[in-house]
């Protein structure tokens, strides 16, 4: 008699901490979007609407593996990466208005 044991592994969702080196904005108030990710998906959302945001995802060598212009809203938006990009993603940059935010998918890579 054969017994098959199936276990489902769920990927743990993590959040990218976004940084801004521009001192002018460190002390002001502005919307900071939320970027979540797991092994298969990257999502972005914000409490308020952010128009004309550019999302750039790079690998560890600084090569762009994905870039798109989008509207960020309270509804989570999937960022569609190629399969190889899911494994190689290292840094995300987000540009909107006068702001440039960046964060690492694996904080140990900082």
FENKAGI-V745321 format. One record per residue. N is the residue number from 1. RES is the residue in three letters. SS is DSSP state (A for helix, B for strand, O for the rest). PHI is phi in degrees with one decimal (999 if undefined). OMEGA is omega in radians with two decimals (NA if undefined). Layout:
n = {N | N}
res = {RES | RES}
ss = {SS | SS}
phi = {PHI | PHI}
omega = {OMEGA | OMEGA}
This chain:
n = {1 | 2 | 3 | 4 | 5 | 6 | 7 | 8 | 9 | 10 | 11 | 12 | 13 | 14 | 15 | 16 | 17 | 18 | 19 | 20 | 21 | 22 | 23 | 24 | 25 | 26 | 27 | 28 | 29 | 30 | 31 | 32 | 33 | 34 | 35 | 36 | 37 | 38 | 39 | 40 | 41 | 42 | 43 | 44 | 45 | 46 | 47 | 48 | 49 | 50 | 51 | 52 | 53 | 54 | 55 | 56 | 57 | 58 | 59 | 60 | 61 | 62 | 63 | 64 | 65 | 66 | 67 | 68 | 69 | 70 | 71 | 72 | 73 | 74 | 75 | 76 | 77 | 78 | 79 | 80 | 81 | 82 | 83 | 84 | 85 | 86 | 87 | 88 | 89 | 90 | 91 | 92 | 93 | 94 | 95 | 96 | 97 | 98 | 99 | 100 | 101 | 102 | 103 | 104 | 105 | 106 | 107 | 108 | 109 | 110}
res = {UNK | UNK | UNK | UNK | UNK | UNK | UNK | UNK | UNK | UNK | UNK | UNK | UNK | UNK | UNK | UNK | UNK | UNK | UNK | UNK | UNK | UNK | UNK | UNK | UNK | UNK | UNK | UNK | UNK | UNK | UNK | UNK | UNK | UNK | UNK | UNK | UNK | UNK | UNK | UNK | UNK | UNK | UNK | UNK | UNK | UNK | UNK | UNK | UNK | UNK | UNK | UNK | UNK | UNK | UNK | UNK | UNK | UNK | UNK | UNK | UNK | UNK | UNK | UNK | UNK | UNK | UNK | UNK | UNK | UNK | UNK | UNK | UNK | UNK | UNK | UNK | UNK | UNK | UNK | UNK | UNK | UNK | UNK | UNK | UNK | UNK | UNK | UNK | UNK | UNK | UNK | UNK | UNK | UNK | UNK | UNK | UNK | UNK | UNK | UNK | UNK | UNK | UNK | UNK | UNK | UNK | UNK | UNK | UNK | UNK}
ss = {O | O | O | O | O | O | O | O | O | O | O | O | O | B | B | B | O | O | B | O | O | O | A | A | A | A | O | O | O | O | O | O | O | B | B | B | B | O | O | O | O | B | B | B | B | O | O | O | O | B | B | B | B | B | B | B | B | B | B | O | O | O | O | B | B | B | B | B | B | B | B | B | O | O | O | O | B | B | B | O | O | O | A | A | A | A | A | A | B | B | B | B | B | B | B | B | O | O | B | B | B | B | B | B | O | O | A | A | A | O}
phi = {999 | -101.5 | -117.2 | -102.9 | -110.6 | -111.0 | -124.4 | -95.6 | -102.8 | -98.5 | -72.2 | -83.6 | -78.5 | -120.4 | -116.5 | -81.0 | -85.8 | -90.1 | -119.5 | -142.8 | -84.0 | -78.6 | -59.7 | -59.0 | -97.6 | -65.7 | -102.9 | -91.0 | -107.7 | -155.0 | -70.4 | -112.3 | -64.9 | -110.0 | -118.3 | -111.7 | -156.1 | -141.5 | -66.7 | -118.3 | -136.2 | -126.9 | -126.7 | -134.8 | -153.2 | -151.8 | -69.1 | -123.7 | -73.6 | -121.9 | -88.3 | 54.8 | -86.5 | -109.4 | -106.3 | -123.2 | -116.6 | -121.1 | -86.0 | -63.6 | -89.2 | 88.5 | -77.9 | -73.2 | -106.8 | -161.0 | -148.3 | -153.2 | -98.6 | -151.1 | -103.6 | -97.4 | -136.8 | -62.4 | -77.9 | -60.7 | -112.5 | -75.6 | -102.2 | -87.0 | -103.0 | -63.7 | -52.7 | -66.1 | -65.9 | -60.9 | -78.0 | -92.6 | -59.4 | -132.1 | -129.6 | -120.4 | -121.7 | -131.1 | -115.6 | -160.9 | 50.2 | -102.4 | -104.0 | -133.7 | -110.3 | -146.1 | -160.4 | -110.5 | -69.3 | -126.1 | -56.1 | -68.5 | -85.5 | -61.4}
omega = {3.13 | 3.10 | 3.12 | -3.13 | 3.13 | 3.06 | 3.12 | 3.07 | 3.09 | 3.10 | 3.14 | 3.12 | 3.12 | 3.13 | 3.06 | 3.03 | -3.11 | -3.12 | 3.07 | -3.13 | -3.10 | -3.07 | -3.14 | -3.09 | -3.11 | -3.09 | 3.10 | 3.12 | 3.06 | -3.10 | 3.04 | 3.14 | 3.08 | 3.08 | 3.11 | 3.13 | 2.95 | -3.09 | -3.02 | -3.05 | 2.98 | 3.12 | 3.10 | 3.08 | 3.10 | 3.13 | 3.13 | -3.13 | 3.07 | -3.13 | 3.05 | 3.06 | 3.07 | 3.12 | 3.11 | 3.10 | -3.09 | 3.04 | -3.08 | 3.13 | 3.14 | 3.10 | 3.12 | 3.08 | 3.08 | 3.05 | 3.09 | 3.03 | -3.04 | 2.95 | 3.13 | -3.09 | 3.08 | 3.09 | 3.13 | 3.09 | 3.07 | 3.01 | -3.03 | 3.10 | 2.99 | -3.10 | 3.14 | 3.13 | 3.11 | -3.13 | -3.00 | -3.05 | -3.10 | -3.05 | 3.00 | 3.05 | -3.12 | -3.13 | 3.02 | -3.03 | 3.11 | -2.98 | 3.01 | 3.12 | 3.10 | 3.10 | -3.09 | 3.11 | 3.07 | -3.03 | 3.12 | -3.10 | -3.10 | NA}
